[in-house]
Amino acid sequence: MELHEVISRILKTGECHPVGSKRLVTYVKEFARKNPREIINELPEWSKWLIFVKNLVVPVIKELERMDCCHTVAMVIGAIIYEYPEIEELIDKWISDKCAKENHRYCCRELREYFKNKK
């Protein structure tokens, strides 16, 4: 099962808004098409940060926040990490940095819970 299919099921189970869910799934599908795994694995760390965190994780979290569907954020992040385990540390760092600075944004309460339960 591909990442966009997993995220689609998570959003359906979480009863997220169908229009926003479709937009999110399309975004994830396009990301995977434009960024093949073979090329990404050969990139330096800073480039992975730009590709994954700035171009995948941040837009996905913002869309979940816009849909008022933060209760699914831990499962979505878990699905992304399962698909791309090499970026787990980057995502963990982003969560801790972003939520320390902006408590009220980016579904931070749920992200901090995910981060705390992970350890």
N, C-alpha and C positions, 0 to 999 in steps of 0.2 A: 504494500500500500504506500502511495506517495504522500509526501508531507501535506500537500494541499487537501488531500482526501481525509487525512487524519484531523486536520484543523477544521475541516467542514463538519465532521462528525462531532467534534468537541463543541463547536458553536451551536449545532442543532440540539445536542444534549443540554447545553447551557441555556437554551431558549433565547439566544441572542437575536437581535433584529435581522430579518432575512435579507433586507437590502444591503445593510452594512456587512453581513456575513458573506454575501456573494462578492462584494467589492474586495473584502479581505482575502477570500480564497483565490480570486482572480489575481490579486497582487502577489500572493505567495507562489502561485503557479508560474506567473511571468518571471518572478525572481529566479526560480529554479531553472527556467528555460534560458535565461540570459546569463546565468552564472553556473556553468557545468562543474560538477564536483572535481573532475580531473584537473581543471585549471586552478580552481580554488586551493586545492591541497598543495600546490607548488608555490603559492604566494607567500611573501613575508608576513610577519605578524601584524604590522601596521596596516597593511593592505586588507587583511582579513577583518580588522577592526572597522575599516571604512565600509567594506562590502557587507558584512553581516550586521554589525551593530547599527550603523547609520542608515543602511539601506534595507534592512529587514526587520530587526528587532524594534527599533524606534517607531517606524511607521505602523507596525502591527500593534504595538502597545497603544499608540495614539488612536488608532481606529477602534480598538476595544474600549478605550476610555470614552471616545465619542459615542459609541453605541450603548454606553452604560452597561458594559458586560465584563467588568473587571473580575467577576467571580470565576471567569474561565482563564485568567491570565497565567496561572501556575501550570495548568495543563497545556496551554499553547506553548509556553516557554519550554516545558518539559519535552514536548513533541519536537521543537526546533533543536534542542540539545540532543535528543535521541537520533535525529537525522544527521546532525553535524556535531558529533562529540568533541571534535577538535577545537570548537569555539566555546566550550563550557566556561573556561576561566575568563574569557572576554565578557561573556554575558554576566557572570557573577560580579565581575568588577564594575560593569556598567550599572547593575542593579544597586550595588552598595554605594557607588558614587552618586548616582542620580537621586536615589531616595534619601540619602543623607542631606542633600541640598534642597530638594523639593518634596517635602513630605506630602503635600496636598495634590501632587500631580502624578501622572504615569501609573495610576493604580498602585501606588507605593505601599499601601497597607498590605495588599495581597502579595506584592512582590517581596516585601520584607518577610512575610510569613513563609513564602516559598523558600527564600534564602535561608531562614532560620531552621526550617524543617529538613533542609538538605544536609545540614552539618551534623 
